[in-house]
Amino acid sequence: MRPLHGQNLLFAWERGSSPAHLPALHRALSMLEVACPECSRTALAALGISARDRLLLQMREASFGTRLDCRFDCPQCGAALEFTASTEALQPPCANQSDTEFGAYRLSLREATSEDLCVAAREADGGEALRVLTERCVHVENEQGQLEPPSTWPFDLRQHAGECLETLHASAAIVLQFDCPACRRHDAQTFDAAAFVWREVVHHAQRLLDDVHALAWAYGWSEAAVLRMHQRRRQAYLDRAGL
């Protein structure tokens, strides 16, 4: 895995930022494309979400270190809650394929992939999005062992399949427990690894662009020359230029 430093960091930021209308899911794949050049985008999109998030956290550790500074607002009183965590502590559990029975039917469930979520996200209605996701991630066999197409699923079977799929995904979520010091509320928040890492990529890319601009203005150096420098050397020149 390649860390997101220098030119690689800017590549990841550019690919994730353009075009802006693409779903946020594409940003995670764009970052991983840069960090994992040996993997195709198709292969990355076929990873289960928990496997994708583990890769993102490995990339984050290689690029920016193990410590994560997190912040969110208490949903009850709005107080800002800040804490630190490590990439190791935030590793998502594995969501293994699950088999269950419902009456005469046997259900095989798998975790959704980025591709599944992108297809489901095209639906404006939440119920329709869940239907699409369920039909893609759940296979149903009848008592003769034959695959039942989704168009033949009874209503109660479809409802059960959707509930089982939501349970499977919940088991692989990264959940942070907290007690608000202001209102004493005990709550839990799901940690969105893709969104968190993307915000950090944007932050570090903007800082790097500021460094390039400042050193180009002060010394006339090219972008390529500045990006080849180690961060400590760049900072040393910035300090000498009073920037």
N, C-alpha and C positions, 0 to 999 in steps of 0.2 A: 504494500500500500504506500502511495506517495503522499507525504504531508502537503498541506496547502500552504506553501510558502512562495513568495515572489510571484513569478509569472503564473504558476499553478493556481495561486489564490485568486488572481485577477481573472483567469480563465473560468474558474468555478463561479465567481461572482457574475461575470458576463453571461454565461450560459444559463444561470439560474434567474437572471433578471430579464432576459429577452427570449421570446416576446412576453410582455407583462401580462397578457390576458390568459396565459396558460395556468391551469390549476396549480396550487402550491405543491401538490404531489410531485410535479415535474422538477421542482427545485432539488428535492432530495436525490433524484436520479441524476440530475445534471452535476451535482457535487460529487457523487460517487463515480460518475464517468471519468472525471478528472483524477480522482484519487486512486481508482482501480482501472487503469487503462487496459489491463488484461481481460476485463469483463465487458461484454457488449451491453448496450442499453437494454436490449431485449432480455438478456440474462438477468440484469439487475431488476428489471420490472417484474420478472417472474419470481423473485424472492418473496417469501412471506414477510409481512410487515415487521414482525419481531426480529427476523434475521437482517432485514434492511436497517433497522434501528441499531442493532449491534454493530453493523459495519459503520454507520454514521458516528457512533460514539468512539469506535476505534480510530476513525479518521480524525475526529475532534481531538482525541488524546495525542495522536501523532503530530497534529498541527499546532495546538494551543496548550497542551498539557492536560493533566488529570483533574485539576480543580475546576469546578463549575460554580460560578456565583449566580444564584437563582433569586428571582423576585416575583411575587404575585400579590394580589390584593385579596384580603379576606372578603368572601362573598357576603358576609353579614354586616360588617361595620366599615369595610373599605380600607382598613388599616394595611399599610404596606408591610409585607412579611419578607424578610431577606434571610437567606441561609446559604451555606456552602455544601456541596456534595462532590463526590468523586465519580469519574466515569465508570469505575468498577462497581460502585454501589448502585448505579442507575441502569445496569445491564438488564434488559427486559427478559422475563422468563420465556422459555420455549413454548410455543403453541403447537403441540403435536396434533397430528390428524386424529380425529375422534370418531368412533363408531357408536351408534346407539340404535335402539329399536323403538318403534311406535306402532303398536298393534301388530299387523301383519307385515309391516314395512321395516326395512333395515336402512339406516341413514349413515352415510360416510361424509364427514365434514373435514374441510381443510381450512387453514388460515387464509384470509384474503391476501392477495398480492397488490402491488402498486397498480398493475394493469387492471385488476378487478375494480379497485377503488376509482380509477380514472373513468372506467366505463360507467360505473354506478353514479358518478358525480355529474354525468350528463343529464340525469333526471332532475327536474326542478322540484318534484315532490319527494319528501323524505320516505314515504311509504313505497313509492315506486323504486327509489334507490335501494331500499332494503330488499325488495323483491328481486331486482336484478342481481344483487350481491348474493342472495340466497340461492338463486338458480345457478349461479356460476360456481359456488363453493360447496354445494351440497348435492350429493348423488343419492338417489333413492332406488332401492330394489324392492320388488314385490316378493310375495312368498314363494314364487317360482324361481327367484334369483334373477329376474329380468329387470333391466333398467327402466324405471318409470319416467317418462318425459315430464317436465314441470307443468305442461298444459293439462295433465291428468291428475295432478295432486289434489286431493280433497282439501277443503279449507282448513280443517283442524290439523292436518299433516303439514301444510305450508306454514301455519302459525307456529307449530312446534319446531319446525326446521329453523325458522327465523330466530326463535328464542334460544335454541341450542347454539346457533352461530354467534349470537351476541355473547353468550356465556363463554364460548371458546375464545373470542377476542378479548373479553374482560380478563381472562386468566393470563393473557400475555401482556397486559398493559403495565406501564410503569406508574405506580400509584404512590404519591407522597402524602404521608399522614402529618397533620400539624395541629397545634393548639394555638389559637390566636391570643397573644398576651394582652390585647386591648379588651376584647369582649369574651374571652375564655371559650370561644366556640371550638369544638373539635370537628375537624373536617378532613377531607381528602381531595387531592387534585391529581388529575392525570397529567403526567409529564409528556409533552409532545417533543420527542427528540429531534424530529426533522425541523420543526419550527424554531427550536432553540438554537440548533447548530447553524441554521440559515441566518438567524439574526447575528450570530457571532461572525460568520463569514462576511456579511455586509459591513459590520463594524470594522473588522481588520482590513478589509479591502479598501474602505474609505480612508483609513489611517495611512495605508500604504500609498494610495494615490496622493494624499497630502504630502507625504515625504518626497515622492517623485517630483511633484510640483515645486516644493520648496528648494530641493537640491538642484533641479534644472534651472530655476530662477537664480540661485546663488552662484552656481559653478558652471552652468551651461552644459551639464551632463545629459546624456540621452536617457530615456526611460529604461532601455535594456541595461545600460551601465549601472543605474541605480538599483534595479531589481536583482542584479547579480550579487550585490553586496549583502553581507550578513547584516542582520538587524542591528547588532551592536556597532558595526562600523558606520552604518547609516546614521545612527543616533549620535555617534561621535562627531561626524561632520555637521549634523544639524546643530549640535551644541556649539561648535566653533563658529557657525554662521549666525549664532544668536537667534535660532529659529525654534 
